[in-house]
Amino acid sequence: MEFKWSVNKVTVAENNLVVKVDLTVTATDGDKTASAVYNCNLKRGETFIPYDQLTEDQVLAWCFAPVVTTWTDLQNVQQSSTRLIKDEGEAQVAEQIARQLAQKAVELALPWA
């Protein structure tokens, strides 16, 4: 199965800072294809690349970086979760392809023939 990620559009704040990215992931397996749309909210990092020097690979790398969310639960225990958009997206479209493959159609003889 092959996966292809592409950037559909970016939202830019002041000073040409990319703050949101709309993405599509497409999976292909033989003649079967599936796709899903994601968005990625970005925060300013340690380095800045001028907008006119950005590449799609760089923007995708920002979106594929792990996003760690930390919170304190009701028992005052600190919790955290890590979100990996790349893994989520590829798993989602792989599942769509698997469902397509499982639904192979056959032509049966007509029951009244």
C-alpha positions, 0 to 999 in steps of 0.5 A: 500500500502506498501513501501520499500526503499533500498540502491543500492550503495554509493559513498564514498569520502576521509576519508570514507565520504558518498557523494552520495547514489543511492536508490530504492523505491518499492510499493506493493498493492496486486499483483501490484508493481511499483518502482523508482530510486533516488539519494541523494547527501549528505554533511558532517553533525555534526556527523561522523559514520565510514563507516564500522559501517553504517547501511542501516537505518542510510543512509536512514535517511540521505537521508530522511532529508529535503533538503532546497534550498534558492535563491534570485529571480529577484525582490531580494526576498529570496525564498526557497523550501524544497525537501523530497525525501521520500514523492516524491518517495512514491507519484511517485510509488503510482501514478504508482500503481493507473494507473495500477489499473485503467487499468483493462483489460476485455475480450470482445466478438469479434465484428465479432462473 
